Amino acid sequence: MVAPIVAGALTPNDTQEEWRNVFYVCAAFCVVGIVVFGLFSSGEIQEWAKDREEIIVEKPAIDTDTNTIMMK
């Protein structure tokens, strides 16, 4: 909602240099977002994301002579 107002304020004459400044302001906001995310992010699994029970998936056995799947 604020971006068109800021772009309009930065480009009163619609010159290429003014639009370049708009691009720099947008790029600065992106860089600030990246830095904030990088500082506060973590790779730890949160409690709400953990499974309550462990799910075990068994691989079927493969007969190497005939390359067929043998079910148990």
N, C-alpha and C positions, 0 to 999 in steps of 0.2 A: 504494500500500500504506500510505502514511503519512497520506493525506488523511482516512480515517475516524477514525484515532486523534486527529489534530489537531482535527477537527470535534467529536469527542466531548469532548475536553478543553476546547474553547472554549464548549461548550453544555451545562453541567451541569444547567441548569434549563429548557432548551428555550424560552427567551424570544426574542422578535423581535429585541431588541437584540443578544443573543448570536449569533444567526444572521446578523445584519447584519455583525458582526465577522468571521465566517467568510467571508462574501462579500468583505469588504475584504482579507482575507489572500489569498484566491484571486486577486483583481484585482491585488494587489501582485505576486504571482508572475508573472502574465501581463505586467505592465508591465516587470518586470525582464527577462523573456525577450525582449520586444520591444527593449528598450534594448541588451541584449547582442548580439542579432542585428544591430541597426542599426549597432553599433560595429564588428563584426568581419566583416560581409558585404562582398562586392565584386561588381562587374558584369563582371569579366574572365573570359574563357573560359579554362578550365584546359587544360593540354596533353592530358589524357586524353579531353577532350570534343571535340577537333578532329578533323575528317575527314582521313583519310590521303590521299585523292585527291578532286579537285574534281569534282562532278557537275554537268553542264551540261544544263539543261532548255530545250528550244527550244519557243517558242510557235508553234502552227500559224498560217499566214497566212489572213486572212479576206478574201474577195472582197466589197468594199463594194457592188457592184452587185446581187449576188444574196444577200448575207449567208450565204454558204456557206463552209465551211472547205476550204481548198485544201491538200492534203498535198504534201510535196516528193517 
